[in-house]
Amino acid sequence: MAVEKERLDRWYFSKAELADYPSRVDGVDPAKELGYRQSAASMVQDMGEKLQVNNLCISTAIVYVHRFYMIHSFKAFHRTFVATAALFLAAKVEEQPRKLEVVAKIHYSYVNREVPPLDSQSEVYKKLSDDIAYHELLVLETLGFEVDVQHPHPHVVKCMQFLRASKDLSQMAYFMAHNSLLLTTFCLQLRPTVVACVCIHLACQWKGLKFPRSVDGKGWWEYINPSVTVEQLNERTKEFLVIYEKCPSRLRINEPLKIARQQSRSSNKPGESSSTHQPRPPAQKSPAPPPSSSGTRPPPPSSHPHSKQAPSSHRSSQKPPPPPP
């Protein structure tokens, strides 16, 4: 147990440690470095949709990218190759394997948008395939062959059921969990349970909702992670919204986060509400996936088959569950 905890702790960093990793040492501006991470994550998302892999695979690949650049500098390895290699590796890990030829062609069309499709018999294809395979091995070695990743999504789903939340709120919280990977480095700073609390808190602000304390006198967040505080929720929510304000417009969601930002300025403690429903301690049931939403990222439900449980031992039980059809 101690060895497992130490292994997991390796990939969580304090703010001081985040300010001292290779890209910063190489002189990359913090804002530019975050932009590089967002660009790489967006590339994983777009390529994942074209490859028709599920959201679990995409989420895992994005975490691989974030972890890779805690060890290596953006100046040393270009993010387009690392993003492609991470997705290629994650597809294997999450049992959604794709042929190298298909991955290489999608990478080429993504990077070179106004040129003819890549010829699989050309020298360009052969070199590109070799580059992707090389970077895949590099990502795997950088991870120390630790490919197991835990995500906040199942904690979001379980809490939404516990709170008997509405369909819209469940969708929004799940959506925020995915966007925490696309826009922030929360996966390097916070445990999945804490990220889940922040995403639910942000979704509640978007909807203008506050839940009462349970019959046990606990706030809803305490059932996910007892160490989470109201101050931490508010601080991380504001941090998320500041990052959103500064991210490229193509990555922005329109109304939801704008409303949440406005709500956060006058936010009281989460868990206070005039609602008559009081949450009860969660039942020991497996959480059902949240309802699907259309027109927003992550990909539509048909590309999110998370309900399949992996038989292999390296896969985590804390995988994001799927939105239902």
Disulfide bonds with the S-S distance in Angstrom:
none
